[in-house]
């Protein structure tokens, strides 16, 4: 992995890492301010609904602007587009500082939407530019490093955002602006990538361009198959992480410290699996199959272990009490292995998506992937709500996701 420290990869990794880190620092600090410190309490929406609105506003740009971002990534130098998106991030974080000083939930929600827009613009750049920076035999490793870095950035961002929420408007503003500047600094060193299709037409009609993008993608079976697989990964990741606080509280009888421990194990597992999968000299489909089978096995094992875990809802145990129980360690290992198998599952699919698309369509393929990912994550929230309403059990929900991996694996084998 000598390329990892080279100029053709390291600046992109730094730019992506600090971007994902800042997204989660800002989003989590905002959600904590709403949940625990009364931000927006005078609005007509209760705090729970404000959190749902915030989550929707962050995802909404992926539906609206992904097609446009794919066109921009095709028409312009991707390194310059990355720099432009990072400048936009700095400006958004400065505006967020104003919202923090005036405790304006409306302005902060606008910044959340703009951060989602900025991430949407950068999305096709980071994956479409990798095949132009790396040799074909380096691509799997490069995707693994990008994905591992992204999940660690999400983890650290969630933890930092929670810790910084009540430090005051000045401190939080300085931190998020500084992180944005670090990301911009990394983008300055990204090698130039002249556009291969400089005459790409920019269609500003959002609905028409999105429909055309999906139509062009569906015509290419390999691309669509890879996108469905990647979107399923985000589906199960969304289900596990969204319901993890409730799972920890109701099934492991743990407090926030136990939740942070389980989230760390899940994220570290994904990061490790993402990096190590490139070490195995197997076909992409075999790697994906290994990941799917592992997700099914360890997902089912987690349900079984949690079902037999003993504790009391009356007084939630802290992390030290949790670690004092021998039954905690198999659960911890299983959570880590779920993440590990998720890395094996997703990274080959990203490589498949990049290599199956032509140079001219690659950015569009990444943009289409972002749209379908967002649809699957919204579907995850809806299906989770329905299953919880029917069974009132996180374990039933986790078990259903584990079984779903088998259906997805059958689908992939039939399409390949």
VENDAPE-V809501 format. One record per run of one state. SS is the DSSP state (hx for helix, st for strand, lp for the rest). FROM is the first residue (numbers start at 1). TO is the last residue. If there is no record, write none. Layout:
<<SS & FROM & TO> <SS & FROM & TO>>
//
This chain:
<<lp & 1 & 1> <hx & 2 & 5> <lp & 6 & 9> <hx & 10 & 36> <lp & 37 & 46> <hx & 47 & 75> <lp & 76 & 77> <hx & 78 & 101> <lp & 102 & 104> <hx & 105 & 128> <lp & 129 & 129> <hx & 130 & 133> <lp & 134 & 135> <hx & 136 & 164> <lp & 165 & 168> <hx & 169 & 187> <lp & 188 & 205> <hx & 206 & 218> <lp & 219 & 220> <hx & 221 & 251> <lp & 252 & 253> <st & 254 & 254> <lp & 255 & 255> <hx & 256 & 279> <lp & 280 & 283> <hx & 284 & 307> <lp & 308 & 316> <st & 317 & 317> <lp & 318 & 318> <hx & 319 & 323> <lp & 324 & 326> <hx & 327 & 356> <lp & 357 & 361> <hx & 362 & 391> <lp & 392 & 393> <hx & 394 & 415> <lp & 416 & 416>>
//
